[in-house]
Amino acid sequence: MANMSMNKTPMPTLEPTVRNKNFEEVCTGYTPEMAVKEANRCLNCKNMPCVGGCPVNVHIPEFIEKIKNGDFLSAYDIIKQTNALPAVCGRVCPQESQCEGKCVRGIKGESVAIGRLERFAADFFMENGKPKTPDITKNGKKVAVIGAGPSGLTCAGDLAKLGYEVTIFEAFHTAGGVLTYGIPEFRLPKSIVKKEIENLEKSGVKIMTDMVIGKILTVDEIIEMGYSAVFIGSGAGLPMFMGIEGEGSVGVYSANEFLTRINLMKAYIEDYDTPIKRSDSVAVVGGGNVAMDAARCAKRLGAENVYIIYRRGEEEMPARKEEIEHAKEEEIEFKLLCNPKRIISDESGKVVGVECIKMQLGEPDASGRRRPVEIENSEFIIDVDAVIMALGTTPNPLIRTTTNGIEANKRGCLIVDENMKTTKDGVYAGGDAVTGAATVILAMGAGKNAAKSIDEYLKNE
């Protein structure tokens, strides 16, 4: 029976004052009854605008129809036709600006909770389904994938299905890329990532860890090893800083380092020996999802005061609305329309505060957002003992500087054509290595497109 409610079925969550002291997953997921109720809000539109809003073109009305009918395992099978990591995407995709942003129900109310339903189907399969070993005929050709993040995993999975022998070269000791080192446990449990990767390996993908390409092997050497094509999905792991006074003080981190220590190196677990500063007061500079993640992690590590410092207003924040709301619920304090001018340290070089200046919004800049302008003589000081810079990242130059014939733009991002091909024959690239820091699903879409192009290239070789 159709559910014409104007609002989504609420997602159950842990109590804010409880969850901000642990790393348990915040959103606990739909029950089967909730999923069926929400699925019945879908109008099953003939033109399917939601599918066009999905970077990997999940057959959304089809899988939701299966959930309506209680056939949850078939719903998962439909999602998996185009999405290699449904349990991940159901948790971290910015659905509000993609599939749900195109949903007809969103015109006069809230859109259908497509992401929550995708997560439900994936979680139901993990608990009740049996992974299928695909029957694949190998074609005798080898493809190398650099980076086991969302883009690399997707490209590898699609190529394996087509019969290629695929090897992923991953720099870290654990696969997953940003899914493992960047996104916190309370948003994306690492057990989920591990299961998704294990399912990929069952399709024949081989993953080699601790392989820093550009140091251990170069791209040219990989090609000489008999690989017919290479896909570079190495991400964007080089952090950005402001270049202000005091940025070299003890207690100043990049968000990348801070989150990697917590997520990949398990610093939040007491009996791990990973060193990390457990601060009393923390300032996080930035307004994206990474800033929210860093601030919420700092709170969970015991900080009494955690501040988000952002030079624009809340409307201009690039972070997901849900993440902003969760941060506020967890007692993160937002210092909006202000910007750090210098970091203050004591005689020993340790951070004791950050001096900020108030801002106001002026005319739009090149990005279309109103440019923040300083207000004269409005400086003020926030007492903190740690500062985390969450200002974005750029691709690490290691691969491009050790490979002949690969070109990059002035931001260090690899240059590719419409087929994801770099300026070097047989070498393709996608994800953050090409776009700079972006979303998981956009990286997956790039991996999928690159796999298609690599297949066409090798068939015509």
C-alpha positions as CSV (number, residue, x, y, z in Angstrom):
1,M,0.0,0.0,0.0
2,A,1.4,3.4,-1.0
3,N,2.8,5.5,1.8
4,M,2.0,9.2,1.0
5,S,3.7,10.6,4.1
6,M,5.6,13.8,3.3
7,N,8.5,12.8,5.6
8,K,11.1,10.0,5.4
9,T,10.8,7.1,7.9
10,P,13.2,8.3,10.6
11,M,16.6,6.6,11.0
12,P,17.2,5.2,14.5
13,T,20.3,6.7,16.1
14,L,22.2,6.4,19.3
15,E,21.6,9.0,22.0
16,P,24.0,12.0,21.3
17,T,25.3,12.3,24.9
18,V,26.1,8.6,24.9
19,R,27.6,8.2,21.4
20,N,29.9,11.2,21.7
21,K,31.9,9.1,24.2
22,N,32.3,6.0,22.0
23,F,33.0,4.9,18.5
24,E,29.9,2.8,17.9
25,E,28.0,3.4,14.7
26,V,25.7,6.4,15.2
27,C,22.9,5.3,12.8
28,T,21.6,1.8,13.7
29,G,19.7,1.1,10.5
30,Y,16.1,0.3,9.4
31,T,14.2,-2.7,10.6
32,P,12.5,-4.7,7.9
33,E,9.2,-3.1,8.8
34,M,10.7,0.4,8.5
35,A,12.3,-0.5,5.2
36,V,9.0,-1.7,3.7
37,K,7.2,1.4,5.0
38,E,9.8,3.7,3.4
39,A,9.9,1.7,0.2
40,N,6.2,2.3,-0.2
41,R,6.8,6.0,-0.5
42,C,8.4,5.4,-3.9
43,L,6.2,6.3,-6.8
44,N,8.1,4.1,-9.3
45,C,8.4,7.0,-11.8
46,K,8.6,5.9,-15.4
47,N,11.4,8.4,-16.3
48,M,13.4,7.4,-13.1
49,P,15.1,10.8,-12.4
50,C,16.8,9.3,-9.4
51,V,18.8,6.9,-11.5
52,G,20.2,9.8,-13.5
53,G,21.4,11.4,-10.3
54,C,23.4,8.3,-9.3
55,P,27.1,8.3,-10.5
56,V,27.0,4.5,-10.9
57,N,23.4,4.3,-12.2
58,V,21.9,2.0,-9.6
59,H,18.5,0.7,-10.8
60,I,16.8,2.4,-7.9
61,P,13.1,1.9,-8.5
62,E,13.7,-1.8,-9.2
63,F,15.5,-2.5,-6.0
64,I,13.0,-0.5,-4.0
65,E,10.1,-2.4,-5.6
66,K,11.7,-5.6,-4.3
67,I,11.9,-4.2,-0.8
68,K,8.2,-3.2,-1.0
69,N,7.5,-6.9,-1.7
70,G,9.8,-8.1,1.1
71,D,12.3,-9.7,-1.3
72,F,15.3,-8.1,0.3
73,L,18.0,-10.4,-1.1
74,S,16.8,-9.7,-4.7
75,A,17.0,-6.0,-3.9
76,Y,20.6,-6.4,-3.0
77,D,21.3,-8.4,-6.2
78,I,19.9,-5.5,-8.3
79,I,22.0,-2.9,-6.5
80,K,25.1,-5.1,-7.0
81,Q,24.6,-5.1,-10.8
82,T,26.1,-1.6,-10.9
83,N,27.4,-0.8,-7.4
84,A,30.4,-2.7,-6.1
85,L,30.1,-1.3,-2.5
86,P,26.4,-0.9,-1.5
87,A,26.9,-1.2,2.2
88,V,29.5,1.6,2.0
89,C,27.5,3.9,-0.3
90,G,24.3,3.5,1.8
91,R,26.2,5.0,4.7
92,V,28.5,7.7,3.2
93,C,27.1,8.9,-0.1
94,P,25.7,12.4,-0.3
95,Q,22.4,11.1,-1.6
96,E,20.7,14.5,-0.8
97,S,22.6,16.1,-3.7
98,Q,22.5,13.0,-6.0
99,C,19.8,10.4,-6.3
100,E,17.5,11.8,-3.6
101,G,18.1,15.3,-4.9
102,K,16.3,14.2,-8.1
103,C,13.5,12.3,-6.4
104,V,10.0,13.5,-7.3
105,R,8.8,13.1,-3.8
106,G,11.2,15.8,-2.8
107,I,9.3,18.5,-4.6
108,K,6.5,18.8,-2.0
109,G,8.2,17.0,0.9
110,E,11.1,14.8,1.7
111,S,12.6,12.6,-1.0
112,V,12.4,8.8,-0.6
113,A,15.3,7.6,1.7
114,I,17.1,5.9,-1.1
115,G,20.4,5.7,0.8
116,R,18.9,4.2,3.9
117,L,17.1,1.6,1.8
118,E,20.4,0.7,0.0
119,R,22.1,0.3,3.3
120,F,19.2,-1.9,4.6
121,A,19.4,-4.2,1.6
122,A,23.2,-4.5,1.9
123,D,23.1,-5.1,5.6
124,F,20.4,-7.7,5.2
125,F,22.4,-9.6,2.7
126,M,25.5,-9.6,4.9
127,E,23.4,-11.1,7.7
128,N,21.3,-13.5,5.7
129,G,22.7,-13.9,2.2
130,K,25.3,-16.2,0.8
131,P,28.0,-14.7,-1.5
132,K,28.0,-16.1,-5.0
133,T,31.2,-17.2,-6.6
134,P,30.9,-15.7,-10.1
135,D,31.5,-18.0,-13.1
136,I,34.1,-16.0,-15.0
137,T,36.0,-17.0,-18.1
138,K,39.5,-15.5,-18.0
139,N,40.7,-13.7,-21.1
140,G,44.4,-14.1,-20.4
141,K,45.1,-10.3,-20.0
142,K,46.5,-8.6,-16.9
143,V,45.5,-5.2,-15.6
144,A,47.2,-3.4,-12.7
145,V,45.2,-1.1,-10.4
146,I,47.1,1.4,-8.2
147,G,45.2,2.1,-5.0
148,A,42.6,0.1,-3.1
149,G,40.3,2.9,-2.4
150,P,36.7,3.4,-3.8
151,S,37.9,4.1,-7.4
152,G,40.4,1.3,-7.6
153,L,38.2,-1.3,-6.0
154,T,35.4,-0.5,-8.4
155,C,37.6,-0.5,-11.4
156,A,39.2,-3.8,-10.3
157,G,35.8,-5.4,-9.6
158,D,34.3,-4.5,-13.0
159,L,37.4,-5.7,-14.9
160,A,37.5,-9.0,-13.0
161,K,33.9,-9.6,-14.0
162,L,35.0,-9.2,-17.6
163,G,37.7,-11.9,-17.3
164,Y,40.8,-9.8,-16.7
165,E,43.4,-10.9,-14.2
166,V,43.5,-7.9,-11.9
167,T,46.1,-7.0,-9.2
168,I,45.7,-4.0,-6.9
169,F,48.8,-2.4,-5.6
170,E,48.0,-0.7,-2.2
171,A,50.4,1.6,-0.4
172,F,49.0,0.9,3.1
173,H,49.0,-2.4,5.0
174,T,45.2,-2.5,4.7
175,A,43.0,-2.1,1.7
176,G,40.1,0.4,1.5
177,G,41.7,3.7,1.0
178,V,39.7,6.6,2.5
179,L,37.1,4.1,3.6
180,T,39.6,2.7,6.0
181,Y,41.9,5.5,7.0
182,G,39.6,8.5,6.6
183,I,36.0,7.8,7.5
184,P,35.5,7.1,11.3
185,E,34.2,3.9,12.7
186,F,31.0,5.6,14.0
187,R,30.0,6.5,10.4
188,L,31.4,3.5,8.6
189,P,32.4,0.4,10.6
190,K,35.6,-1.2,9.3
191,S,34.0,-4.6,9.5
192,I,31.6,-3.5,6.7
193,V,34.6,-2.3,4.5
194,K,36.4,-5.6,5.2
195,K,33.4,-7.7,4.1
196,E,32.9,-5.6,0.9
197,I,36.6,-6.2,0.0
198,E,36.4,-9.9,0.8
199,N,33.4,-10.2,-1.6
200,L,35.6,-8.4,-4.3
201,E,38.5,-10.8,-3.7
202,K,36.1,-13.8,-4.3
203,S,35.6,-12.5,-7.9
204,G,39.4,-13.1,-8.4
205,V,40.9,-9.7,-7.6
206,K,44.3,-9.9,-6.0
207,I,45.4,-7.2,-3.5
208,M,49.0,-6.6,-2.7
209,T,49.5,-4.3,0.3
210,D,52.6,-2.3,1.4
211,M,53.3,-1.5,-2.2
212,V,54.2,2.2,-2.5
213,I,54.1,2.8,-6.3
214,G,56.9,5.2,-7.2
215,K,59.2,3.8,-4.5
216,I,59.0,0.0,-4.6
217,L,57.9,-0.1,-8.3
218,T,57.2,2.6,-10.9
219,V,54.3,2.5,-13.3
220,D,56.8,1.8,-16.1
221,E,58.1,-1.2,-14.3
222,I,54.6,-2.5,-13.7
223,I,53.9,-2.3,-17.5
224,E,57.2,-4.2,-18.1
225,M,55.9,-7.0,-15.8
226,G,53.3,-7.9,-18.4
227,Y,50.3,-5.8,-17.4
228,S,48.4,-4.7,-20.5
229,A,46.9,-1.6,-18.9
230,V,47.2,0.4,-15.6
231,F,44.6,2.3,-13.7
232,I,45.7,4.9,-11.2
233,G,43.3,5.4,-8.3
234,S,45.8,6.6,-5.7
235,G,43.5,9.3,-4.3
236,A,44.5,12.7,-2.9
237,G,46.3,12.2,0.4
238,L,48.5,15.3,0.5
239,P,47.1,17.7,3.1
240,M,46.8,21.4,2.7
241,F,47.8,24.0,5.3
242,M,47.1,27.8,5.7
243,G,50.7,29.0,5.9
244,I,49.9,31.1,9.0
245,E,52.2,31.9,12.0
246,G,52.5,29.1,14.5
247,E,51.4,26.3,12.2
248,G,54.5,24.3,13.0
249,S,53.7,24.3,16.7
250,V,53.4,21.1,18.7
251,G,49.7,20.1,18.7
252,V,48.9,21.2,15.1
253,Y,47.7,18.3,12.9
254,S,46.4,17.7,9.4
255,A,43.0,16.0,9.5
256,N,44.6,13.3,7.4
257,E,47.2,12.4,10.0
258,F,44.7,12.7,12.9
259,L,42.1,10.5,11.2
260,T,44.6,8.0,10.0
261,R,46.0,7.4,13.5
262,I,42.4,6.9,14.8
263,N,40.9,4.8,12.0
264,L,43.7,2.8,10.4
265,M,46.0,2.7,13.4
266,K,43.2,2.2,16.0
267,A,44.4,5.0,18.3
268,Y,40.9,5.2,19.8
269,I,41.3,1.8,21.4
270,E,43.1,2.1,24.8
271,D,45.3,-1.0,24.4
272,Y,46.7,0.0,21.0
273,D,50.2,1.7,21.2
274,T,49.4,4.2,18.4
275,P,50.4,7.6,19.8
276,I,47.9,10.4,19.7
277,K,47.3,13.5,21.7
278,R,44.1,13.4,23.8
279,S,43.4,17.1,24.2
280,D,41.1,19.2,26.4
281,S,40.2,21.8,23.9
282,V,40.4,21.4,20.1
283,A,39.9,23.7,17.1
284,V,39.1,22.1,13.8
285,V,39.6,24.5,10.8
286,G,37.3,23.7,7.8
287,G,33.7,23.1,7.0
288,G,33.6,19.8,5.0
289,N,32.8,16.2,6.0
290,V,36.4,15.7,7.0
291,A,36.2,18.6,9.4
292,M,33.0,17.1,11.0
293,D,34.8,13.7,11.2
294,A,37.8,15.2,12.9
295,A,35.8,17.2,15.4
296,R,33.5,14.3,16.3
297,C,36.6,12.1,16.8
298,A,38.3,14.6,19.0
299,K,35.1,14.8,21.2
300,R,35.1,11.0,21.5
301,L,38.8,11.0,22.5
302,G,37.8,13.0,25.6
303,A,38.0,16.7,24.6
304,E,35.7,18.8,26.7
305,N,35.5,21.7,24.1
306,V,35.7,21.1,20.4
307,Y,35.2,24.0,18.0
308,I,34.6,24.1,14.2
309,I,36.1,27.2,12.8
310,Y,34.8,28.1,9.3
311,R,35.1,31.3,7.4
312,R,31.7,31.2,5.8
313,G,28.2,30.5,7.2
314,E,26.4,27.2,7.8
315,E,24.6,27.5,4.5
316,E,27.9,27.6,2.6
317,M,29.3,24.6,4.4
318,P,30.2,21.7,2.0
319,A,29.6,19.1,4.7
320,R,26.5,16.9,4.5
321,K,23.5,18.4,6.4
322,E,23.2,15.1,8.4
323,E,26.8,15.3,9.5
324,I,26.4,18.9,10.6
325,E,23.3,18.0,12.6
326,H,25.0,15.1,14.2
327,A,28.0,17.2,15.2
328,K,25.7,19.8,16.8
329,E,23.9,17.1,18.7
330,E,27.2,15.8,20.0
331,E,28.0,19.2,21.5
332,I,30.5,20.4,18.9
333,E,30.6,24.2,19.0
334,F,30.5,26.1,15.6
335,K,32.5,29.3,15.2
336,L,31.2,30.5,11.9
337,L,32.2,33.5,9.8
338,C,35.6,33.6,11.4
339,N,39.1,32.5,10.2
340,P,42.4,31.8,12.0
341,K,45.1,34.4,11.7
342,R,47.8,32.8,13.8
343,I,48.3,29.8,16.2
344,I,49.6,30.8,19.6
345,S,52.1,28.6,21.4
346,D,53.9,28.7,24.7
347,E,57.7,28.9,25.4
348,S,58.0,25.1,24.8
349,G,56.3,25.4,21.4
350,K,53.0,23.8,22.4
351,V,49.7,25.1,21.2
352,V,47.8,27.2,23.8
353,G,45.3,29.1,21.5
354,V,44.3,30.3,18.1
355,E,43.7,33.9,17.2
356,C,40.8,34.4,14.8
357,I,39.3,37.3,12.9
358,K,35.6,37.7,12.2
359,M,34.4,37.6,8.6
360,Q,31.5,38.8,6.5
361,L,30.4,37.5,3.1
362,G,31.0,39.7,0.1
363,E,30.5,39.1,-3.6
364,P,30.5,35.5,-5.1
365,D,33.9,34.0,-6.0
366,A,34.8,31.7,-8.9
367,S,33.0,28.8,-7.1
368,G,29.8,30.7,-6.9
369,R,29.9,31.1,-3.1
370,R,30.1,34.5,-1.6
371,R,33.7,35.4,-0.8
372,P,34.5,35.8,2.9
373,V,36.0,39.2,3.8
374,E,37.8,40.1,7.0
375,I,36.2,42.6,9.5
376,E,38.9,45.0,10.7
377,N,39.8,45.0,14.4
378,S,37.6,42.0,15.2
379,E,40.3,39.6,16.3
380,F,39.6,37.3,19.2
381,I,41.4,34.3,20.9
382,I,40.1,30.8,21.5
383,D,42.0,28.8,24.1
384,V,42.9,25.4,22.7
385,D,45.7,22.9,23.1
386,A,45.3,21.3,19.6
387,V,44.5,22.6,16.1
388,I,43.4,20.2,13.3
389,M,43.6,21.6,9.7
390,A,40.8,20.1,7.5
391,L,41.3,22.3,4.5
392,G,41.3,19.7,1.8
393,T,43.9,17.5,0.1
394,T,45.7,17.2,-3.2
395,P,47.2,14.2,-5.0
396,N,50.6,13.0,-3.8
397,P,53.1,13.8,-6.6
398,L,55.1,10.5,-6.1
399,I,53.5,8.5,-9.0
400,R,53.4,11.2,-11.6
401,T,57.0,12.3,-10.9
402,T,58.3,8.8,-11.3
403,T,56.4,7.9,-14.5
404,N,57.4,9.0,-18.0
405,G,54.7,10.6,-20.0
406,I,52.0,11.3,-17.4
407,E,50.9,15.0,-17.2
408,A,49.1,16.8,-14.4
409,N,47.5,20.2,-14.0
410,K,48.7,23.0,-11.7
411,R,46.9,21.4,-8.8
412,G,48.8,18.2,-9.3
413,C,45.7,16.3,-10.5
414,L,46.3,13.8,-13.4
415,I,45.0,15.0,-16.8
416,V,42.7,12.5,-18.4
417,D,40.4,12.6,-21.5
418,E,36.7,11.7,-21.7
419,N,37.6,8.0,-21.6
420,M,39.7,8.4,-18.3
421,K,42.9,7.9,-20.3
422,T,46.0,9.8,-19.1
423,T,48.6,11.3,-21.4
424,K,50.5,8.0,-21.3
425,D,49.3,5.1,-23.6
426,G,47.7,2.3,-21.7
427,V,47.5,4.2,-18.4
428,Y,44.1,5.4,-17.1
429,A,43.2,7.3,-13.9
430,G,40.2,8.3,-11.9
431,G,38.8,9.4,-8.6
432,D,40.6,11.9,-6.3
433,A,43.9,11.5,-8.2
434,V,42.1,13.3,-11.1
435,T,39.5,15.5,-9.4
436,G,41.2,16.3,-6.1
437,A,39.3,15.4,-3.0
438,A,35.7,14.5,-3.8
439,T,33.1,11.9,-2.8
440,V,33.3,8.2,-2.5
441,I,30.5,7.6,-5.1
442,L,32.1,10.0,-7.7
443,A,35.4,8.1,-7.3
444,M,33.5,4.8,-7.8
445,G,31.8,6.2,-10.9
446,A,35.2,7.2,-12.3
447,G,36.5,3.6,-11.6
448,K,33.5,2.1,-13.4
449,N,34.0,4.4,-16.5
450,A,37.7,3.6,-16.6
451,A,37.1,-0.1,-16.5
452,K,34.8,0.2,-19.5
453,S,37.4,2.2,-21.4
454,I,40.2,-0.2,-20.5
455,D,38.1,-3.1,-21.7
456,E,37.4,-1.3,-25.0
457,Y,41.1,-0.4,-25.4
458,L,42.4,-3.9,-24.8
459,K,39.8,-5.5,-27.1
460,N,40.9,-3.2,-29.9
461,E,44.6,-3.4,-29.1
